[in-house]
Amino acid sequence: MLMSDMVCAAPAGMDNVILISWDGISKDTLLDLLQAGYLPNLSTLVQKGSFINITITDHFPDTMAGHAQILTGYPPEQTNVFKSMRYGEIPHGLTLFERLEETLGTDSISTVIVASQERSLGTIKGLPFYHAGKIVDYYYDRNSDAGLVGSVATEAVYHFAPKGRFFIFVHFRDAADAGYAYGAESPEQKAAIRKIDDATGTILKAIQDQELDKKTAMYVTTDHGFNTGPKDHTGQISLWMIANEPGYNPTGDQKDIAPTVLKRFGVQYENISPKYPGKALM
């Protein structure tokens, strides 16, 4: 049973947050695999946490626009990221990484990006996350498969956990690549999703090894879904998010994810300018 019906309140703040993007995985595909017991690590999060139905309401559903909104909370008119063929640098200060370091103090939190796609999430001038790349404590942005990305993210947990609070963003591209090549729900895409689940399991184990599972909010979501026939993601605006805690709203918008992260760190996002169009999911 999915945990979206639970109503008990989540705690007011967490020491750490790990936000993971399983790129290009439709909600129907994910639910089918969860029901079949094909994703044991994600199932563990669902069983003790929350399943949230997420919708895109203000931008084209693709990788660049999706991650720009997930990691800022703002629409394309503010981020300059409209789609993968129409984008610019996100203005200085708008990303979660910059917000957290500004509000909590650079000595009070470590910020990390582990991205498997150089162009969409890279640090080169002109790309959306150029400014974020200048301030995060560690930035990995190479075209990599799930196994390597999971390993790098796991090492980041072991490295930064002893230093104090951390925010780690992890991006897995494998399922989207398989979707473009073979289509959504193809055997190849399902195999790619299983590999992502295995890699996510290594991150979960690192958190448990550091005895931080009760001090770390885990969020797993996607940037966009994927169409079964045409091998693209046009119109795929019905998404999902999974949290390792109960008490989250059963429905929300993609723009709500960034305020949720800020609230989990105890940041009063309502007082930040520009004003966030979304609201925290708990």
PAZAPA-4460 file (N, C-alpha, C; in steps of 0.05 Angstrom, whole numbers, plus 32768, in hexadecimal, padded with zeros to 4 digits):
% residues 282
    n_x    n_y    n_z   ca_x   ca_y   ca_z    c_x    c_y    c_z   seq   type   mol
   8011   7FE8   8000   8000   8000   8000   8012   8019   8000     1      M     A
   800B   802C   7FEE   801A   8045   7FED   8012   8056   8005     2      L     A
   8024   8067   800E   8021   8075   8028   8015   8091   8024     3      M     A
   800A   8097   800D   8000   80B2   8009   7FE8   80B9   801A     4      S     A
   7FDB   80A5   8026   7FC3   80AA   8036   7FCA   80B0   8053     5      D     A
   7FE3   80AE   805B   7FEB   80B3   8077   7FE9   80D1   807D     6      M     A
   7FE0   80D8   8094   7FDA   80F3   809B   7FEB   80FE   80B2     7      V     A
   7FFC   80ED   80BF   800B   80F7   80D5   8021   810B   80CB     8      C     A
   8026   811E   80DB   8038   8134   80D2   8055   812C   80D2     9      A     A
   8063   8135   80BD   8080   8131   80BC   808E   8144   80CF    10      A     A
   80A6   813E   80D8   80B4   8150   80EB   80BB   816B   80DE    11      P     A
   80C0   817E   80EE   80C4   819A   80E5   80DE   819E   80D6    12      A     A
   80F3   818F   80DC   810C   8194   80CF   811E   817B   80CF    13      G     A
   8130   8179   80BC   8143   8163   80BA   815F   816D   80B8    14      M     A
   8172   815D   80C0   818E   8164   80BD   8197   8164   80A0    15      D     A
   818D   8151   8091   8197   814D   8075   817F   8146   8062    16      N     A
   8184   814C   8049   8171   8144   8034   8181   8139   801C    17      V     A
   8177   8122   8012   8181   8117   7FF9   816A   8117   7FE5    18      I     A
   816D   8125   7FCF   8159   8126   7FBA   8163   8118   7FA1    19      L     A
   8154   8103   7F98   815D   80F2   7F83   8149   80F4   7F6B    20      I     A
   8154   80F8   7F53   8143   80F9   7F3B   8147   80E0   7F2B    21      S     A
   8132   80D1   7F28   8132   80BA   7F15   8127   80C4   7EFB    22      W     A
   8138   80CE   7EEA   8130   80DC   7ED1   811F   80CB   7EBF    23      D     A
   8108   80D8   7EB6   80F8   80CC   7EA1   80E8   80B4   7EA7    24      G     A
   80DD   80B1   7EBF   80CE   809A   7EC7   80B1   80A1   7ECD    25      I     A
   809F   8097   7EBC   8082   809D   7EBF   8077   8091   7ED9    26      S     A
   8062   809E   7EE3   8056   8095   7EFC   804A   8079   7EF8    27      K     A
   803D   8074   7EE2   8031   805A   7EDE   8046   8044   7EDD    28      D     A
   805C   8049   7ED0   8072   8036   7ECF   807C   8030   7EEB    29      T     A
   8081   8046   7EFA   808C   8042   7F15   8079   8032   7F26    30      L     A
   805F   8039   7F26   804C   802B   7F36   804A   800D   7F2F    31      L     A
   804B   8007   7F15   804B   7FEB   7F0D   8063   7FDC   7F18    32      D     A
   807A   7FE8   7F17   8092   7FDB   7F21   8092   7FD8   7F3F    33      L     A
   8087   7FEC   7F4D   8085   7FEA   7F6A   8072   7FD3   7F72    34      L     A
   805B   7FD2   7F64   8047   7FBD   7F6A   8053   7FA2   7F65    35      Q     A
   8064   7FA0   7F51   8070   7F86   7F4A   8087   7F7F   7F5C    36      A     A
   808F   7F90   7F6F   80A5   7F8B   7F81   80C0   7F8C   7F73    37      G     A
   80C1   7F9C   7F5D   80D9   7F9D   7F4C   80ED   7FB1   7F56    38      Y     A
   80E5   7FC3   7F68   80F6   7FD8   7F72   80F8   7FD7   7F91    39      L     A
   8107   7FC5   7F9B   8107   7FC0   7FB8   8111   7FD8   7FC9    40      P     A
   8124   7FE7   7FBF   812E   7FFE   7FCE   811A   8015   7FCF    41      N     A
   810E   801B   7FB8   80F9   8030   7FB8   80E1   8027   7FC8    42      L     A
   80DA   800D   7FC7   80C4   8003   7FD6   80C8   8007   7FF4    43      S     A
   80E0   8005   7FFD   80E6   8009   8019   80DF   8026   8021    44      T     A
   80E5   8039   8010   80DE   8055   8016   80C0   8059   8017    45      L     A
   80B2   804D   8003   8095   8050   8001   8087   8044   801A    46      V     A
   8091   802D   8022   8083   801F   8038   8084   802E   8052    47      Q     A
   8099   803E   8057   809B   804D   8070   8096   806B   806C    48      K     A
   8091   8073   8053   808F   808F   804D   8076   8097   803F    49      G     A
   8079   80A8   802A   8063   80B4   801C   8066   80B2   7FFE    50      S     A
   8050   80AE   7FF0   8050   80AF   7FD3   803F   80C8   7FCB    51      F     A
   804B   80D9   7FBB   803F   80F3   7FB4   803B   80F4   7F96    52      I     A
   8022   80FA   7F8E   801D   80FE   7F71   8024   811B   7F6A    53      N     A
   8037   811D   7F58   8042   8138   7F50   8039   813F   7F34    54      I     A
   8032   8158   7F30   802A   8162   7F15   803B   8179   7F0C    55      T     A
   8040   817A   7EF2   804D   8191   7EE6   8037   81A3   7EDB    56      I     A
   8037   81BD   7EE3   8022   81CF   7EDA   802C   81E7   7ECB    57      T     A
   8046   81EC   7ECA   804E   8206   7EBF   8067   8204   7EAD    58      D     A
   806E   81EC   7EA4   8084   81EB   7E91   8083   81D1   7E80    59      H     A
   8093   81D1   7E6B   8095   81B9   7E5A   80A2   81A2   7E69    60      F     A
   8098   818A   7E68   80A4   8174   7E77   80BC   8168   7E6A    61      P     A
   80D3   8172   7E72   80EC   8166   7E68   8102   8169   7E7D    62      D     A
   811A   815F   7E77   812F   815D   7E8B   8138   8178   7E95    63      T     A
   813E   818A   7E83   8149   81A4   7E8C   8134   81B4   7E9B    64      M     A
   811C   81B7   7E90   8107   81C7   7E9E   80FF   81BA   7EB8    65      A     A
   80FE   819F   7EB8   80F6   8191   7ED1   810A   8194   7EE7    66      G     A
   8123   8191   7EE1   8137   8193   7EF7   813B   81B0   7EFF    67      H     A
   8137   81C3   7EED   8138   81DF   7EF5   8123   81E5   7F09    68      A     A
   810B   81DA   7F05   80F6   81DF   7F18   80FA   81D0   7F32    69      Q     A
   8101   81B7   7F30   8106   81A7   7F48   811A   81B4   7F5A    70      I     A
   812F   81BF   7F4F   8146   81C9   7F5E   8145   81E7   7F63    71      L     A
   812F   81F5   7F5B   812B   8211   7F61   8110   8216   7F6D    72      T     A
   80FB   8209   7F63   80E0   820E   7F6B   80D2   8224   7F5B    73      G     A
   80E0   822D   7F46   80D5   8243   7F36   80CE   823A   7F1A    74      Y     A
   80BC   8249   7F0C   80B5   8243   7EF0   80CA   824C   7EDD    75      P     A
   80C7   8245   7EC3   80DB   824C   7EAF   80E0   826A   7EAC    76      P     A
   80CB   827A   7EB0   80CE   8297   7EAD   80E2   82A2   7EC1    77      E     A
   80E7   8294   7ED7   80FA   829D   7EEA   8115   828E   7EE8    78      Q     A
   8114   8275   7EDF   812D   8266   7EDE   813B   8269   7EC3    79      T     A
   812D   8272   7EAF   8138   8273   7E93   813B   8258   7E87    80      N     A
   812E   8243   7E92   8131   8228   7E87   8115   821F   7E7F    81      V     A
   810F   8221   7E65   80F4   821B   7E5B   80F2   81FE   7E51    82      F     A
   8108   81F4   7E45   8109   81D8   7E3C   8126   81D3   7E33    83      K     A
   812B   81BA   7E2B   8146   81B2   7E25   8152   81C0   7E0D    84      S     A
   8142   81CD   7DFD   814C   81DB   7DE6   8149   81FA   7DE9    85      M     A
   8140   8202   7E01   813D   821F   7E06   8143   8224   7E24    86      R     A
   815B   822C   7E29   8163   822F   7E45   817A   8243   7E47    87      Y     A
   817E   824C   7E60   8194   825D   7E67   819D   8257   7E83    88      G     A
   81B0   8267   7E8D   81B9   8263   7EA9   81A2   826B   7EBD    89      E     A
   819E   825A   7ED1   818C   8261   7EE6   8198   8279   7EF5    90      I     A
   8189   828F   7EF9   8195   82A6   7F06   81A2   829F   7F21    91      P     A
   81B7   82AE   7F27   81C6   82AA   7F40   81B4   82AA   7F58    92      H     A
   81B7   8296   7F69   81A9   8296   7F83   818F   8286   7F84    93      G     A
   8185   827C   7F6D   816B   8270   7F6D   816B   8252   7F73    94      L     A
   8181   8244   7F70   8181   8227   7F75   8180   8220   7F92    95      T     A
   8177   8208   7F98   8176   81FF   7FB4   8192   8200   7FC1    96      L     A
   81A6   81F9   7FB2   81C1   81F9   7FBC   81CA   8214   7FC6    97      F     A
   81C4   8228   7FB6   81CB   8244   7FBE   81B9   824D   7FD5    98      E     A
   819F   8247   7FD4   818D   824F   7FEA   8196   8243   8005    99      R     A
   819D   8229   8005   81A4   821C   801E   81BE   8227   8029   100      L     A
   81D2   822C   8018   81EB   8236   8022   81E8   8253   802B   101      E     A
   81D6   8262   801F   81D1   827E   8027   81C2   827F   8042   102      E     A
   81AD   826E   8045   819D   8270   805C   81A8   8262   8074   103      T     A
   81B6   824B   8070   81C1   823B   8086   81DE   8242   808B   104      L     A
   81EC   824D   8078   8208   8254   807B   821A   823F   806E   105      G     A
   822D   8248   805F   823F   8236   8050   824E   8223   8062   106      T     A
   8252   822A   807B   8260   8218   808D   824E   8205   809B   107      D     A
   8234   8208   8097   8220   81F8   80A5   8213   81E2   8095   108      S     A
   8219   81E2   807B   820D   81CD   806A   821F   81C8   8052   109      I     A
   8221   81AF   804A   822F   81A7   8031   821A   81A2   801C   110      S     A
   821F   81AC   8003   820D   81A7   7FED   821B   8198   7FD7   111      T     A
   820D   8185   7FCB   8219   8172   7FB8   8206   816E   7FA0   112      V     A
   8211   816D   7F89   8202   8164   7F71   8211   814D   7F64   113      I     A
   8203   8137   7F60   820E   8120   7F52   81FC   811B   7F3A   114      V     A
   8204   8124   7F23   81F3   8124   7F0B   81FF   8112   7EF5   115      A     A
   81ED   8104   7EE7   81F6   80F1   7ED3   81F3   80FC   7EB7   116      S     A
   81EF   8116   7EB4   81EB   8122   7E9A   81F9   813C   7E99   117      Q     A
   820E   813E   7E89   821E   8156   7E88   820F   816F   7E7E   118      E     A
   81FF   816C   7E69   81F3   8183   7E5D   81DC   818E   7E6E   119      R     A
   81CB   817D   7E78   81B3   8186   7E87   81BA   8190   7EA3   120      S     A
   81CE   8184   7EAF   81D4   818B   7ECB   81F1   8192   7ECF   121      L     A
   81FE   819A   7EBA   821B   81A0   7EBC   8221   81BC   7EC6   122      G     A
   823A   81C2   7EC8   8243   81DB   7ED4   824F   81EF   7EC0   123      T     A
   824F   81E9   7EA6   825B   81FB   7E92   824B   8215   7E91   124      I     A
   8259   822A   7E8C   824B   8244   7E8A   8237   8243   7E73   125      K     A
   821F   824D   7E79   8209   824C   7E65   81F5   8237   7E6B   126      G     A
   81FD   8222   7E7A   81EA   820D   7E83   81DA   8216   7E9B   127      L     A
   81C3   820B   7EA0   81B2   8214   7EB6   81BF   8215   7ED2   128      P     A
   81CF   8201   7ED9   81DA   8200   7EF4   81F6   820A   7EF7   129      F     A
   81FD   821D   7EE5   8218   8228   7EE5   821E   8236   7F00   130      Y     A
   820B   8246   7F0A   820F   8255   7F23   8210   8241   7F3B   131      H     A
   81FF   822D   7F3B   81FF   8219   7F50   821A   820B   7F51   132      A     A
   8225   8205   7F3A   823E   81F7   7F39   8255   8206   7F45   133      G     A
   8253   8220   7F48   8268   8230   7F54   8268   822F   7F72   134      K     A
   8252   8226   7F7F   8250   8228   7F9C   824D   820D   7FAA   135      I     A
   8245   81F8   7F9B   8241   81DF   7FA9   825C   81D3   7FB2   136      V     A
   825B   81C3   7FC7   8274   81B7   7FD2   827F   81A1   7FC0   137      D     A
   826E   8193   7FB2   8277   817F   7F9F   8263   817D   7F88   138      Y     A
   826E   817C   7F70   825D   817B   7F58   8268   8166   7F45   139      Y     A
   8258   8151   7F40   8260   813C   7F2C   824B   813E   7F16   140      Y     A
   8255   8143   7EFD   8243   8146   7EE6   824E   8139   7ECD   141      D     A
   8250   811F   7ECF   8259   810F   7EB8   8244   80FC   7EAE   142      R     A
   8243   80F7   7E94   8231   80E3   7E89   8238   80C8   7E95   143      N     A
   8227   80BE   7EA6   822E   80A5   7EB6   8215   8094   7EB9   144      S     A
   821A   807A   7EBD   8203   8068   7EC1   81FC   8067   7EDF   145      D     A
   81E7   8058   7EE6   81DC   8058   7F01   81F1   804E   7F15   146      A     A
   81FF   8039   7F0D   8213   802E   7F20   8228   8042   7F28   147      G     A
   8233   8051   7F15   8247   8065   7F1C   823B   807C   7F2B   148      L     A
   8224   8086   7F23   8217   809C   7F31   8211   8094   7F4E   149      V     A
   8206   807C   7F52   8201   8072   7F6D   821A   8071   7F7E   150      G     A
   8230   8068   7F72   8249   8066   7F80   8254   8081   7F89   151      S     A
   8252   8095   7F76   825C   80B0   7F7C   824A   80BC   7F92   152      V     A
   8230   80B9   7F90   821E   80C4   7FA4   8223   80B7   7FBF   153      A     A
   8228   809E   7FC0   822D   808F   7FD9   8246   809A   7FE6   154      T     A
   825B   809D   7FD6   8274   80A8   7FE1   8270   80C5   7FEB   155      E     A
   825E   80D4   7FDE   8259   80EF   7FE8   824C   80EE   8004   156      A     A
   823A   80DA   8008   822E   80D8   8023   8243   80D2   8037   157      V     A
   8254   80BE   8032   8269   80B7   8045   827D   80CE   804A   158      Y     A
   8281   80DF   8035   8294   80F5   8038   8288   810C   8048   159      H     A
   8270   8114   8041   8264   812C   804D   8255   8127   8067   160      F     A
   824C   810F   806C   823D   810A   8085   824C   8112   809E   161      A     A
   8266   810B   80A0   8275   8113   80B8   8279   8131   80BB   162      P     A
   8274   8140   80A6   8279   815D   80A7   8261   816C   80B1   163      K     A
   8249   815F   80B3   8231   816D   80BC   821A   816A   80A8   164      G     A
   8209   817E   80A7   81F1   817D   8097   81F8   817D   8079   165      R     A
   81E7   8170   8069   81EC   8170   804C   81D2   816E   803C   166      F     A
   81D4   8179   8024   81BF   8176   8010   81CC   816A   7FF7   167      F     A
   81C3   8153   7FEF   81CF   8145   7FD8   81B9   8140   7FC3   168      I     A
   81BE   8149   7FAB   81AD   8144   7F94   81BA   812F   7F82   169      F     A
   81AB   811A   7F7A   81B5   8105   7F6A   81A3   8101   7F52   170      V     A
   81AF   80FE   7F3A   81A0   80FB   7F21   81A8   80E2   7F13   171      H     A
   8194   80D1   7F0C   8198   80B9   7EFD   818A   80BC   7EE2   172      F     A
   8199   80B8   7ECC   818F   80BC   7EB1   8187   80A2   7EA2   173      R     A
   818D   808B   7EAE   818B   8071   7E9F   8170   806C   7E94   174      D     A
   815B   8070   7EA4   8140   806A   7E9A   8137   807C   7E83   175      A     A
   813F   8095   7E84   8138   80A7   7E6E   8147   809E   7E54   176      A     A
   8160   8097   7E57   816F   808E   7E3F   8162   8075   7E33   177      D     A
   8159   8063   7E45   814C   804A   7E3B   8131   8051   7E2F   178      A     A
   8123   8065   7E3A   810A   806D   7E2E   810D   8078   7E12   179      G     A
   8121   8089   7E0E   8125   8094   7DF3   812D   807E   7DDF   180      Y     A
   813B   806A   7DE8   8145   8055   7DD7   8130   803F   7DD2   181      A     A
   8121   8038   7DE7   810F   8020   7DE5   80F2   8026   7DEC   182      Y     A
   80EC   803D   7DF8   80D1   8044   7E00   80CC   803E   7E1D   183      G     A
   80B8   804C   7E28   80B0   8049   7E44   80A5   802D   7E48   184      A     A
   80AA   8021   7E5F   80A1   8007   7E67   80AD   7FF0   7E56   185      E     A
   80C1   7FF7   7E46   80CF   7FE1   7E38   80DF   7FD1   7E4B   186      S     A
   80E6   7FB9   7E45   80F8   7FA9   7E56   8112   7FB7   7E5C   187      P     A
   811C   7FC6   7E49   8135   7FD4   7E4D   8132   7FEA   7E61   188      E     A
   811B   7FF9   7E5F   8118   800E   7E73   8113   8003   7E8F   189      Q     A
   8104   7FED   7E91   80FF   7FE1   7EAB   811A   7FD8   7EB7   190      K     A
   812B   7FCD   7EA7   8145   7FC4   7EB1   8156   7FDC   7EBA   191      A     A
   8154   7FF2   7EAC   8162   800B   7EB4   8158   8015   7ECE   192      A     A
   813D   8014   7ED2   8131   801E   7EEB   813A   800C   7F02   193      I     A
   813C   7FF2   7EFD   8146   7FE0   7F12   8162   7FE7   7F1B   194      R     A
   8173   7FEE   7F07   818E   7FF6   7F0E   818F   8010   7F1E   195      K     A
   817D   8022   7F18   817B   803B   7F27   8172   8034   7F44   196      I     A
   8160   8022   7F47   8157   801B   7F62   816E   800E   7F71   197      D     A
   817E   7FFD   7F64   8195   7FF1   7F72   81A9   8007   7F7B   198      D     A
   81AD   801B   7F69   81C0   8031   7F70   81B5   8042   7F87   199      A     A
   819B   8046   7F86   818E   8055   7F9C   8192   8046   7FB7   200      T     A
   8191   802B   7FB5   8195   801B   7FCD   81B0   801F   7FD9   201      G     A
   81C5   8024   7FC9   81E0   8029   7FD4   81E0   8043   7FE4   202      T     A
   81D1   8057   7FDA   81CF   8070   7FE8   81C1   806D   8003   203      I     A
   81AB   805E   8002   819C   8058   801B   81AE   804A   802F   204      L     A
   81BE   8037   8026   81CF   8028   8038   81E4   803B   8044   205      K     A
   81EF   804D   8034   8202   8060   803F   81F6   8071   8055   206      A     A
   81DE   807A   8052   81D0   8089   8067   81CC   8078   8080   207      I     A
   81C5   805F   807D   81C2   804D   8094   81DC   8048   80A1   208      Q     A
   81F1   8044   8091   820C   803F   809D   8215   8057   80AE   209      D     A
   820E   806F   80A6   8215   8087   80B5   8201   808D   80CC   210      Q     A
   81ED   807B   80CF   81D8   807E   80E3   81CA   8098   80E0   211      E     A
   81C4   80A0   80C7   81B7   80B9   80C1   819B   80B5   80B5   212      L     A
   8191   809C   80B5   8178   8098   80A8   8161   80A7   80B5   213      D     A
   8163   80AC   80CF   814E   80BB   80DD   8153   80D9   80DD   214      K     A
   8169   80E1   80D1   8170   80FD   80D0   8171   8107   80B3   215      K     A
   8169   80F6   80A0   816C   80FD   8084   8151   80F9   8076   216      T     A
   8147   810E   806A   812F   810C   8059   8138   8103   803D   217      A     A
   812C   80EE   8033   8132   80E3   8019   811A   80E8   8006   218      M     A
   8120   80F5   7FEF   810B   80FA   7FDB   8114   80EE   7FC1   219      Y     A
   8102   80DF   7FB5   8108   80D4   7F9A   80F1   80DD   7F88   220      V     A
   80F8   80E9   7F71   80E4   80F4   7F5F   80EE   80F0   7F42   221      T     A
   80DF   80FC   7F2F   80E7   80FC   7F13   80E3   8117   7F07   222      T     A
   80F1   811D   7EF1   80EE   8137   7EE4   80D7   8137   7ED1   223      D     A
   80D1   8120   7EC4   80BB   811E   7EB1   80B5   8100   7EAD   224      H     A
   809E   80FA   7EA2   8097   80DF   7E9C   80A1   80D8   7E80   225      G     A
   8096   80C1   7E75   809E   80B8   7E5A   8086   80AB   7E4D   226      F     A
   8082   80B1   7E33   806D   80A5   7E24   8074   8089   7E1B   227      N     A
   8061   8077   7E1A   8066   805B   7E13   806C   8058   7DF5   228      T     A
   805C   8064   7DE4   8060   8060   7DC7   8075   8070   7DBA   229      G     A
   8073   808B   7DBB   8084   809C   7DAB   80A1   809F   7DB5   230      P     A
   80A7   8094   7DCC   80C2   8096   7DD8   80CA   80B3   7DDD   231      K     A
   80B7   80C2   7DE8   80BD   80DD   7DF1   80AC   80E3   7E0A   232      D     A
   80AD   80FD   7E13   809F   8103   7E2C   808C   811B   7E29   233      H     A
   8083   8120   7E11   8070   8135   7E0C   8056   812F   7E1C   234      T     A
   804D   8143   7E2B   8034   813F   7E3A   8036   812F   7E54   235      G     A
   804E   8126   7E5B   8052   8116   7E73   8055   8127   7E8B   236      Q     A
   803F   8130   7E96   803F   8143   7EAD   8036   8137   7EC7   237      I     A
   802D   811E   7EC6   8024   8110   7EDF   803B   8100   7EEA   238      S     A
   8047   810A   7F00   805F   80FF   7F0B   805B   80F4   7F27   239      L     A
   8071   80F1   7F35   8071   80E4   7F50   8088   80EE   7F60   240      W     A
   8085   80EA   7F7A   809C   80EF   7F8D   8098   80DC   7FA5   241      M     A
   80AD   80D1   7FAF   80AC   80C0   7FC6   80BE   80CB   7FDC   242      I     A
   80B4   80CC   7FF4   80C3   80D6   800C   80C6   80BF   8020   243      A     A
   80DB   80C0   802F   80DF   80AA   8043   80D1   80B0   805E   244      N     A
   80C0   80C4   805E   80B1   80CB   8076   8093   80CB   8070   245      E     A
   8082   80C4   8083   8065   80C7   807F   805D   80E4   8083   246      P     A
   8044   80EA   807C   8039   8104   8083   803A   8119   806D   247      G     A
   8042   8111   8054   8043   8124   803E   8028   8125   8030   248      Y     A
   8023   813C   8022   800A   813E   8013   8009   8129   7FFC   249      N     A
   7FF2   811E   7FF6   7FF0   810A   7FE1   7FF4   8115   7FC5   250      P     A
   7FF0   812F   7FC2   7FF3   813B   7FA7   8003   8155   7FAA   251      T     A
   8010   815D   7F94   801F   8175   7F94   8028   817C   7F78   252      G     A
   8038   8192   7F76   8042   819C   7F5C   8060   8199   7F5D   253      D     A
   806C   8197   7F45   8089   8195   7F44   8096   81AE   7F51   254      Q     A
   8089   81C5   7F50   8094   81DD   7F5C   8094   81DC   7F7A   255      K     A
   8086   81C8   7F86   8085   81C5   7FA3   809E   81B7   7FAF   256      D     A
   80AE   81AA   7F9E   80C4   819A   7FA8   80D9   81AB   7FB5   257      I     A
   80E1   81C1   7FA9   80F5   81D3   7FB5   80EC   81DE   7FD0   258      A     A
   80D4   81E9   7FD3   80CC   81F2   7FED   80CB   81DB   8002   259      P     A
   80C5   81C3   7FF9   80C6   81AC   800B   80E2   81A7   8016   260      T     A
   80F6   81A8   8005   8111   81A5   800D   8119   81BA   8021   261      V     A
   8112   81D3   801B   8119   81E9   802D   810C   81E6   8048   262      L     A
   80F3   81DE   8048   80E5   81DA   8062   80F1   81C4   8072   263      K     A
   80FA   81AF   8065   8106   8198   8074   8120   81A1   8081   264      R     A
   812D   81B6   8077   8144   81C1   8084   813D   81D7   8098   265      F     A
   8123   81DC   809C   811B   81F0   80AE   811C   820C   80A4   266      G     A
   811F   820F   8089   8120   822A   807D   8104   8234   8078   267      V     A
   80FF   824C   8080   80E5   8259   807C   80E4   8264   805F   268      Q     A
   80DD   8252   804D   80DD   8259   8031   80C9   826F   802A   269      Y     A
   80B4   8272   803A   809F   8286   8034   80AB   82A3   8035   270      E     A
   80C1   82A6   8043   80CD   82C1   8045   80E2   82C7   8030   271      N     A
   80E7   82B4   801F   80FC   82B7   800A   80F1   82C6   7FF2   272      I     A
   8101   82D7   7FE6   80FB   82E5   7FCE   810E   82DD   7FB7   273      S     A
   8104   82D8   7F9F   80E8   82D9   7F96   80D7   82C4   7FA4   274      P     A
   80BD   82CB   7FA8   80AB   82B9   7FB5   80A8   829F   7FA6   275      K     A
   80A7   8289   7FB4   80A3   826F   7FA8   8086   826B   7FA0   276      Y     A
   8081   8263   7F87   8065   825E   7F7F   8059   8245   7F8B   277      P     A
   806A   8233   7F94   8060   821A   7FA0   8062   821B   7FBE   278      G     A
   805B   8204   7FCA   805B   8202   7FE7   8065   81E6   7FEF   279      K     A
   806F   81E4   8008   807A   81CB   8011   8065   81B5   8011   280      A     A
   806D   819D   800D   805A   8186   800A   8053   817A   8025   281      L     A
   805A   8187   803B   8052   817C   8055   8049   8193   8067   282      M     A
***
